Amino acid sequence: MARKSAAGPASDPELLILSSLAAGPKHGYGIMLDVRTFAGIELGPGTLYSAITRLVENGWIRPQEAQGRQRPYELTGKGTEHLREQLESIREIAKVGLRRLRTA
């Protein structure tokens, strides 16, 4: 499971993996390092590869040809659009929440 002190959209493994792959193709370990860097979240191998399987099944990412023992994944056009929709939704929720905090 993704580990961080608080749960929420920023700890959703699928969203984190899609966000990582938005910068370009990466293999599993590269995704884990990237997510740790930009989100401060440790994705364990079980969480990572379960989420990767779901993302591939949904057509949001696809595996590339293996490079030795490592198989990179890349974002698909469908995955790019899904990520954009999810991030826009999160942005709208954040705007409402922040606005309500200012008036509280």
C-alpha positions in Angstrom: 0.0 0.0 0.0 1.1 3.6 -0.6 2.5 4.9 2.7 2.1 8.5 3.9 0.7 10.1 6.9 -2.6 11.1 5.3 -4.7 9.3 2.7 -6.5 11.0 -0.2 -6.1 11.6 -3.9 -2.4 12.4 -3.5 -1.9 8.9 -2.2 -3.8 7.0 -4.9 -1.3 4.6 -6.5 -2.8 4.7 -9.9 -2.8 8.5 -10.0 0.7 8.6 -8.8 1.9 6.1 -11.4 0.1 8.0 -14.2 1.7 11.3 -13.0 5.1 9.7 -13.0 4.7 8.3 -16.5 3.5 11.7 -17.7 7.2 12.7 -17.7 8.1 9.7 -19.9 8.4 5.9 -19.9 9.8 4.3 -16.8 10.2 0.8 -15.4 8.7 -0.2 -12.0 11.7 0.8 -9.9 12.0 4.1 -11.7 8.3 4.8 -11.0 8.8 4.0 -7.3 11.8 6.4 -7.1 10.0 9.2 -9.0 6.8 8.9 -6.8 9.0 9.0 -3.6 10.7 12.2 -5.0 7.6 14.2 -6.1 5.0 12.9 -3.6 7.0 11.6 -0.6 5.1 8.3 -0.8 6.7 4.8 -0.8 4.9 2.5 -3.2 5.7 -1.1 -2.3 6.1 -3.6 -5.1 2.8 -5.3 -4.5 0.9 -2.0 -4.6 2.9 -0.8 -7.6 2.4 -3.9 -9.8 -1.2 -4.4 -8.8 -1.9 -0.8 -9.9 0.2 -1.3 -13.0 -1.9 -4.3 -13.9 -5.2 -2.3 -13.5 -3.7 0.6 -15.5 -2.8 -1.7 -18.4 -6.2 -3.4 -18.3 -7.9 0.0 -18.6 -5.7 0.9 -21.5 -4.2 3.9 -19.7 -0.6 2.6 -19.9 1.2 0.0 -22.0 4.3 -2.0 -21.5 7.2 -1.4 -23.8 9.7 -4.0 -24.9 11.8 -5.3 -22.0 15.2 -3.9 -21.4 17.0 -6.8 -19.8 15.1 -7.6 -16.7 13.2 -4.3 -16.6 10.0 -3.6 -18.5 9.3 0.1 -19.0 5.7 1.4 -19.2 4.4 4.4 -21.0 1.3 6.5 -20.8 -1.2 6.0 -23.6 -3.4 8.8 -25.2 -6.3 7.4 -23.2 -4.2 7.5 -20.1 -3.2 11.1 -20.7 -6.8 12.1 -21.0 -7.8 10.2 -17.9 -5.0 11.7 -15.9 -5.9 15.2 -17.1 -9.6 14.6 -16.0 -8.5 13.3 -12.6 -6.2 16.2 -12.0 -8.7 18.8 -13.1 -11.3 17.2 -10.7 -8.8 17.4 -7.8 -8.0 21.0 -8.7 -11.7 21.9 -8.5 -12.2 20.1 -5.2 -9.1 21.9 -3.8 -10.4 25.3 -5.0 -13.7 24.8 -3.2 -12.1 23.5 0.0 -9.6 26.3 0.1 -12.3 29.0 -0.6 -14.4 27.5 2.2 -11.5 27.5 4.6 -11.0 31.3 3.9 -14.6 32.0 4.8 -14.7 29.8 7.9 
